[in-house]
Amino acid sequence: MSDALRNTALHIAVIGAGPVGLALALQAARTLPESQVTLFDTRPADKDVSADPRTLALSLGSVQLLERLGAWRADLAQPILEVHVSQQPPSMLPFAGRLGDLFGEPELRIRAVDEAVPLLGAVLSYGAIVAPLQKVWMDTEAAEPRRLHSRFGQAVAALKNLDHGVEVDAGIAERFDLAIIAEGGVFSDQVRKSNHSSDANDRAPIRHDYQQTAWVGKVTFENEALVRASGVAFERFTRHGPAALLPLKEGGAGLVWCVPTNDDPVAELNDAQRVTVLNSIFHPAVGRIASISPLKQFALGLNAERTLTDGRTVRIGNAAQTLHPVAGQGLNLGLRDAFELVQSLSRNADVDAVLRKLEWQRGPDRWAMIAATDFLARSFTWKLPGAGAARGLGIAALQFLGPVKSALARQMMFGSR
């Protein structure tokens, strides 16, 4: 490291202490040893986040990042050893009969052993990701209290761009060299308004309502030991939308079941009926589902910022893009945003130059993932004859195109490099 970079002392504000914000703050603390890092979040520091049961899938690249940060809990994670993608019949309607009998149901199997990696990724709860990250951050802050700071329980009301800096208003106004928003939702819109950008219309995010609902919960199986040992994550394309089962360490699987909002086939069913329907739509390789937990529902849409930067303010993670869960890549993309931003700052002392380059550096990975998930999500709303058949043929073709399948696997594990 050159003296210029070693002596650079940035004052960085990280807004949002979710997995992306915490990972970025930790990495910045270690990679930029002269810089000051202040982490803001509205939740109290003593709030127990470990019990948050939301199920998340991490790619191998994300697992490796958390390992390097000392915040990976392998004992709480279920490794994904295989991803099985298939489409519910009739998936090749125009080619039914002999062709369907010859090739069978289209399916794609991506296996860790074929890619020479120990695992493709892992499944664990939101709490099992955030709690270890927060503990490592608090321990690191305690070791360097003059350089690292936490502002838990303190909401950021607004940001204001300054010449070569940004003002963060969290009760009192403070100046930072860089503010990184890692908290999505309403806060992101408030920040955009508070900055009063002259090109607000040009910077307005890309938004699309998929008119789909995700029903989320957990299921158990008749043969739990077999399901847990196999480490297979299943994705099933149905005529209503995608459905996924993610194996869990404690047994059973996390369920994400996407259906049309205006013609919802799930809402009026009781638990026994939902189990029956799931057993009819998933591939036989899943095994028999025995029970289902109460389900929560979420509206699905795309919300993607056209640009990540506005002056000295940067958006990453859900503050930059909220994706359809069809590929389960939203969190992984956010963690890559965080990693690449800090790496760029460690290589170049010119913050403005780093931010100018950030768009094209992250562009291929970011827009490829946005486009892929958007295409798949919209494809379930198409009324074109043969749309399902084309999707089924694409799945079948990928299974037999080894180099293409391997490239897809690498994209899912590590993003575009």
SULJO-V14176 format. One record per pair of residues at least 12 apart in sequence whose C-alpha atoms are under 10 Angstrom apart, sorted by the first residue. I is the first residue (numbers start at 0). J is the second residue. If there is no record, write none. Layout:
BEGIN
i=[I I]
j=[J J]
END
This chain:
BEGIN
i=[0 0 1 1 3 3 3 4 4 4 4 4 4 4 4 4 5 5 5 5 5 5 5 5 6 6 6 6 6 7 7 7 7 7 7 7 7 7 8 8 8 8 8 8 8 8 9 9 9 9 9 9 9 9 9 9 9 9 10 10 10 10 10 10 10 10 10 10 10 10 10 11 11 11 11 11 11 11 11 11 11 11 11 11 11 11 11 11 12 12 12 12 12 12 12 12 12 12 12 12 12 12 12 12 12 12 12 12 13 13 13 13 13 13 13 13 13 13 13 13 13 13 14 14 14 14 14 14 14 14 14 14 14 14 14 14 14 14 14 15 15 15 15 15 15 15 15 15 15 15 15 15 15 15 16 16 16 16 16 16 16 16 16 16 16 16 16 16 17 17 17 17 17 17 17 17 17 17 17 17 17 18 18 18 18 18 18 18 18 18 18 18 18 18 18 18 19 19 19 19 19 19 19 19 19 19 19 19 19 19 19 19 19 20 20 20 20 20 20 20 20 20 20 20 20 20 20 21 21 21 21 21 21 21 21 21 21 21 21 21 22 22 22 22 22 22 22 22 22 22 22 22 22 23 23 23 23 23 23 23 23 23 23 23 23 23 23 23 24 24 24 24 24 24 24 24 24 25 25 25 25 25 25 25 25 25 25 25 25 26 26 26 26 26 26 26 26 26 27 27 27 27 27 27 27 28 28 28 28 28 28 28 29 29 29 30 30 30 30 30 31 31 31 31 31 32 32 33 34 34 35 35 35 35 35 35 35 35 36 36 36 36 36 36 36 36 36 37 37 37 37 37 37 37 37 38 38 38 38 38 38 38 38 39 39 39 39 39 39 39 39 39 39 39 39 40 40 40 40 40 40 40 40 40 41 41 41 41 41 41 42 42 42 42 42 43 43 43 43 44 44 44 44 44 44 44 45 45 46 46 47 47 48 48 48 48 48 48 48 48 49 49 49 49 49 49 49 49 49 50 50 50 50 50 51 51 51 51 51 51 51 52 52 52 52 52 52 53 53 53 53 53 53 53 53 53 54 54 54 54 54 54 54 54 54 54 54 54 54 54 54 54 55 55 55 55 55 55 55 55 55 55 55 55 55 55 55 56 56 56 56 56 56 56 56 56 56 56 56 56 56 56 56 56 56 56 56 57 57 57 57 57 57 57 57 57 57 57 57 57 57 57 57 57 57 58 58 58 58 58 58 58 58 58 58 58 58 58 58 58 58 58 58 59 59 59 59 59 59 59 59 59 59 59 59 59 60 60 60 60 60 60 60 60 60 60 61 61 61 61 61 61 61 61 61 61 61 62 62 62 62 62 62 62 63 63 64 64 64 65 65 65 65 68 68 68 68 69 69 69 69 70 70 70 70 70 70 70 70 70 70 71 71 71 71 71 72 72 72 72 72 72 73 73 73 74 74 74 75 75 75 75 75 75 75 75 75 76 76 76 76 76 76 76 76 76 76 76 77 77 77 77 77 77 77 77 77 77 77 77 77 77 77 77 78 78 78 78 78 78 78 78 78 78 78 78 78 78 78 78 79 79 79 79 79 79 79 79 79 79 79 79 79 79 79 79 80 80 80 80 80 80 80 80 80 80 80 80 80 80 80 81 81 81 81 81 81 81 81 81 81 81 81 81 81 82 82 82 82 82 82 82 82 82 82 82 82 82 82 83 83 83 83 83 83 83 83 83 83 83 83 83 83 83 84 84 84 84 84 84 84 84 84 84 84 84 84 84 84 85 85 85 85 85 85 85 85 85 85 85 85 85 85 85 85 85 86 86 86 86 86 86 86 86 86 86 86 86 86 86 86 86 86 86 86 86 87 87 87 87 87 87 87 87 87 87 87 87 87 87 88 88 88 88 88 88 88 88 88 88 89 89 89 89 89 89 90 90 90 90 90 90 90 90 90 90 90 90 90 91 91 91 91 91 91 91 91 91 91 91 92 92 92 92 92 92 92 93 93 93 93 93 94 94 94 95 102 103 104 104 104 104 104 105 105 105 105 105 105 105 105 105 105 106 106 106 106 106 106 106 106 106 106 106 107 107 107 107 107 107 107 107 107 107 108 108 108 108 108 108 108 108 109 109 109 109 109 109 109 109 109 110 110 110 111 113 113 113 114 114 114 114 114 118 118 119 119 119 119 119 119 120 120 120 121 121 121 121 121 121 122 122 122 122 122 122 122 122 123 123 123 123 123 123 124 124 124 136 136 137 150 153 153 154 154 154 154 155 155 155 155 155 155 155 155 156 156 156 156 156 156 156 156 156 157 157 157 157 157 157 157 157 157 157 157 158 158 158 158 158 158 158 158 158 158 158 158 159 159 159 159 159 159 159 159 159 159 159 159 159 160 160 160 160 160 160 160 160 160 160 160 160 160 161 161 161 161 161 161 162 162 162 163 163 163 163 163 163 163 164 164 164 164 164 164 164 164 165 165 165 165 165 165 166 166 166 175 175 176 176 176 176 177 177 177 177 177 177 177 178 178 178 178 178 178 179 179 179 179 179 179 179 179 179 179 180 180 180 180 180 180 180 180 180 181 181 181 181 181 181 181 181 181 181 182 182 182 182 182 182 183 183 183 183 183 183 183 183 183 184 184 184 184 184 184 185 186 187 187 187 187 188 188 188 190 191 191 194 194 194 196 196 201 201 202 202 202 202 202 202 203 203 203 203 204 204 204 204 204 204 204 204 205 205 205 205 205 205 206 206 206 206 206 206 206 207 207 207 207 207 207 207 208 208 208 208 208 208 209 209 209 209 209 209 209 209 209 209 209 209 210 210 210 210 210 210 210 210 210 210 210 211 211 211 211 211 211 211 211 211 211 211 211 211 211 211 211 211 211 212 212 212 212 212 212 212 212 212 212 212 212 212 212 212 212 213 213 213 213 213 213 213 213 213 213 213 213 213 213 213 213 213 213 214 214 214 214 214 214 214 214 214 214 214 214 214 214 215 215 215 215 215 215 215 215 215 215 215 215 215 216 216 216 216 216 216 216 216 216 216 216 216 217 217 217 217 217 217 217 217 217 217 217 217 217 217 217 218 218 218 218 218 218 218 218 218 218 218 218 218 218 218 218 218 219 219 219 219 219 219 219 219 219 219 219 219 219 220 220 220 220 220 220 220 220 220 220 221 221 221 221 221 221 222 222 222 222 222 222 223 223 223 223 223 223 223 223 223 224 224 225 225 226 226 226 226 226 226 226 226 227 227 227 227 227 227 227 228 228 228 229 230 230 230 230 231 231 231 231 231 231 232 232 232 232 232 232 232 233 233 233 233 233 233 233 233 234 234 234 234 234 234 235 235 235 235 235 236 236 236 236 236 236 236 236 236 236 237 237 237 237 237 237 237 238 238 238 238 238 238 239 239 239 239 239 239 239 239 239 240 240 240 240 240 240 240 240 240 240 240 241 241 241 241 241 241 241 241 241 241 242 242 242 242 242 242 242 242 242 242 243 243 243 243 243 243 243 243 244 244 244 251 251 251 251 252 252 253 253 254 254 254 255 255 255 255 255 255 256 256 256 256 256 257 257 257 257 257 257 257 257 257 258 258 259 259 259 259 260 260 260 264 265 266 266 269 270 270 270 270 270 271 271 271 273 273 274 274 274 274 274 274 275 275 275 275 277 298 299 299 299 299 299 300 300 300 300 300 300 301 301 301 301 301 301 301 301 302 302 302 302 302 302 302 302 303 303 303 303 303 303 303 303 303 304 304 304 304 304 305 305 305 305 306 306 306 306 306 307 307 307 307 307 307 307 307 307 308 308 308 308 309 310 310 310 311 311 311 312 313 313 313 314 314 314 315 315 315 315 315 315 315 316 316 316 316 316 316 316 316 316 317 317 317 317 318 319 319 319 319 320 320 320 320 320 321 321 322 322 322 322 322 322 323 323 323 323 323 323 323 324 324 324 325 325 325 325 325 326 326 326 326 326 326 327 327 328 328 328 328 328 328 329 329 329 329 331 331 331 331 332 332 332 332 332 332 332 332 333 335 335 335 335 335 335 336 336 336 336 336 339 339 339 340 340 340 340 340 341 343 343 343 360 361 361 362 363 363 363 364 364 364 364 364 365 365 367 367 367 368 368 368 368 375 378]
j=[345 346 346 347 346 347 348 31 32 33 344 345 346 347 348 349 30 31 32 33 34 345 346 348 31 32 33 34 348 31 32 33 34 344 345 347 348 349 31 32 33 34 35 146 176 348 31 32 33 34 35 36 175 176 177 344 348 350 33 34 35 36 37 146 147 164 174 175 176 177 178 24 27 28 34 35 36 37 38 147 164 165 174 175 176 177 178 179 24 35 36 37 38 39 148 149 165 166 167 173 174 175 176 177 178 179 180 312 27 36 37 38 39 40 149 177 178 179 180 181 182 313 37 38 39 40 41 150 154 155 167 178 179 180 181 182 183 186 314 38 39 40 41 42 151 154 155 179 180 181 182 183 186 318 38 39 40 41 42 129 132 133 149 150 151 180 181 182 40 48 125 126 128 129 130 132 133 181 182 316 317 65 125 126 128 129 130 131 132 133 181 182 316 330 333 334 129 132 180 181 182 315 316 317 330 331 332 333 334 335 336 337 338 38 39 40 129 132 179 180 181 182 315 316 333 334 337 38 39 129 130 131 132 133 134 135 136 181 334 337 64 65 68 70 129 132 133 135 136 333 334 337 338 36 38 68 179 181 315 333 334 335 336 337 338 339 340 341 36 37 38 132 136 147 179 337 341 38 68 69 70 132 133 135 136 137 139 140 147 64 65 67 68 136 337 338 341 342 337 338 340 341 342 344 345 136 139 140 143 146 147 341 68 139 341 341 342 344 345 346 341 342 344 345 346 146 345 146 146 147 143 144 145 146 147 148 175 176 140 145 146 147 148 149 175 177 178 140 146 147 148 149 150 175 178 136 147 148 149 150 151 153 179 148 149 150 151 152 153 154 155 169 180 181 182 149 150 151 152 153 154 155 181 182 150 151 152 153 154 155 150 151 152 153 154 150 151 152 153 133 137 149 150 151 152 153 151 152 151 152 126 130 125 126 127 128 129 130 131 133 124 125 126 127 128 129 130 131 133 124 125 126 127 130 124 125 126 127 128 129 130 123 124 125 126 127 216 123 124 125 126 127 215 216 217 253 122 123 124 125 126 127 215 216 217 245 246 247 252 253 254 255 121 122 123 124 125 126 127 128 245 253 327 328 329 330 331 76 77 78 79 120 121 122 123 124 125 232 245 246 253 326 327 328 329 330 331 76 78 79 119 120 121 122 123 128 327 328 329 330 331 332 334 411 412 78 79 118 119 120 121 122 327 328 330 331 332 409 410 411 412 413 414 78 79 116 117 118 119 120 121 331 409 411 412 413 119 120 331 334 335 409 411 412 413 414 120 121 330 331 332 333 334 335 338 412 413 76 118 119 120 121 331 412 120 413 334 335 338 128 131 132 334 131 132 135 136 131 132 135 136 127 128 129 130 131 132 133 134 135 136 127 128 129 131 132 123 127 128 130 131 132 121 123 127 123 127 248 121 122 123 124 127 128 247 248 249 120 121 122 123 124 127 128 246 247 248 249 118 120 121 122 123 124 227 228 230 231 245 246 247 248 249 250 117 118 119 120 121 122 123 227 228 229 230 231 232 246 247 248 110 111 117 118 119 120 121 122 227 229 230 231 232 245 246 247 109 110 111 112 116 117 118 119 120 121 228 229 230 231 232 108 109 110 111 112 113 118 119 120 229 230 231 232 233 107 108 109 110 111 119 120 230 231 232 233 234 245 408 106 107 108 109 110 231 232 233 234 235 243 244 282 284 285 105 106 107 108 109 232 233 234 235 236 243 282 394 395 398 104 105 106 107 108 233 234 235 236 237 241 281 282 390 391 394 395 104 105 106 107 234 235 236 237 238 241 280 281 282 387 388 390 391 392 394 395 104 105 106 235 236 237 238 241 279 280 281 282 387 391 104 105 236 237 238 280 282 387 388 391 104 237 238 387 388 391 104 105 236 237 238 385 386 387 388 389 390 391 392 103 104 105 385 386 387 388 389 390 391 392 384 385 386 387 388 389 391 384 385 387 388 389 385 388 392 388 395 395 282 391 392 394 395 388 390 391 392 393 394 395 396 397 398 234 235 282 391 392 393 394 395 396 397 398 234 391 393 394 395 396 397 398 399 404 231 232 233 394 395 397 398 404 231 232 397 398 401 404 405 407 408 231 405 408 408 401 405 408 404 405 406 408 409 230 412 230 408 409 411 412 413 232 411 412 230 232 245 246 247 248 230 232 245 246 247 248 252 253 245 246 247 248 249 253 247 248 253 148 149 149 169 169 170 168 169 170 186 167 168 169 170 171 172 186 190 168 169 170 171 172 186 189 190 193 169 170 172 186 187 189 190 191 192 193 194 172 173 174 178 180 189 190 191 192 193 194 312 172 174 178 190 191 192 193 194 195 196 310 311 312 174 175 176 177 178 193 194 195 196 309 310 311 312 174 175 176 194 310 311 176 310 311 175 176 177 310 311 350 351 176 177 178 310 311 312 350 351 177 178 194 310 311 312 178 311 312 311 312 311 312 350 351 310 311 312 313 350 351 354 308 310 311 312 313 314 307 308 311 312 313 314 315 318 337 340 307 312 313 314 315 316 317 318 319 313 314 315 316 317 318 319 333 336 337 314 315 316 317 318 319 302 314 315 316 317 318 319 320 321 302 317 318 319 320 321 318 318 314 317 318 319 203 204 318 312 203 309 309 310 312 309 310 305 306 304 305 306 307 308 309 303 304 305 306 301 302 303 304 305 306 319 320 301 302 303 304 305 320 300 301 302 303 304 320 321 299 300 301 302 303 373 377 298 299 300 301 302 377 259 260 298 299 300 301 323 373 376 377 379 380 258 259 260 261 262 298 299 300 376 377 380 239 240 257 258 259 260 261 262 263 297 298 299 300 323 376 377 379 380 240 255 256 257 258 259 260 261 263 265 295 296 297 298 299 300 240 241 242 254 255 256 257 258 259 260 294 295 296 297 298 299 323 324 242 254 255 256 257 258 265 266 293 294 295 296 297 298 242 243 253 254 255 256 257 292 293 294 295 296 297 244 252 253 254 255 256 291 292 293 294 295 296 244 245 246 247 250 251 252 253 254 255 290 291 292 293 294 244 245 246 247 250 251 252 253 254 274 277 288 289 290 291 292 293 246 247 250 251 252 253 274 287 288 289 290 291 292 250 251 252 285 286 287 288 289 290 291 251 286 287 288 289 290 250 251 286 287 288 289 246 249 250 251 252 286 287 288 289 250 251 285 286 246 247 250 251 252 284 285 286 246 247 248 249 250 251 252 246 248 250 246 245 246 247 248 244 245 246 252 284 285 244 245 246 247 252 253 285 245 246 252 254 281 282 284 285 255 256 281 282 325 326 256 280 281 282 325 257 280 281 282 325 375 379 387 390 391 256 257 258 280 281 379 387 258 259 280 379 380 387 256 257 258 259 262 263 264 379 380 256 257 258 259 325 375 376 377 378 379 380 255 256 257 258 324 325 326 375 376 379 254 255 256 257 258 277 280 281 324 325 255 256 257 281 324 325 326 327 256 281 285 288 289 290 291 288 291 291 292 291 292 294 294 295 296 324 325 327 277 294 296 324 325 296 297 298 299 323 324 325 376 379 299 379 298 299 379 380 297 298 299 276 294 294 296 293 290 291 292 293 294 289 290 291 290 291 287 288 289 290 291 292 287 288 289 290 291 323 321 322 323 324 376 321 322 323 324 373 376 320 321 322 323 369 372 373 376 317 318 319 320 321 322 323 369 317 318 319 320 321 322 365 366 369 317 318 319 320 321 319 320 358 366 319 357 358 359 362 319 320 336 354 355 357 358 361 362 354 355 357 358 354 351 354 355 350 351 354 354 340 354 357 333 336 337 332 333 334 335 336 337 340 329 330 331 332 333 334 335 336 337 329 330 332 333 333 332 333 336 365 332 333 365 366 369 333 369 368 369 370 372 373 376 369 371 372 373 375 376 377 372 373 376 371 372 373 375 376 368 371 372 375 376 411 372 411 368 369 372 411 412 414 365 368 369 372 411 412 413 414 361 364 365 368 369 411 413 414 365 361 364 365 413 414 415 357 360 361 364 365 357 360 361 353 354 357 360 361 353 356 357 360 416 415 416 415 414 415 416 410 413 414 415 416 414 415 410 414 415 410 411 414 415 390 390]
END
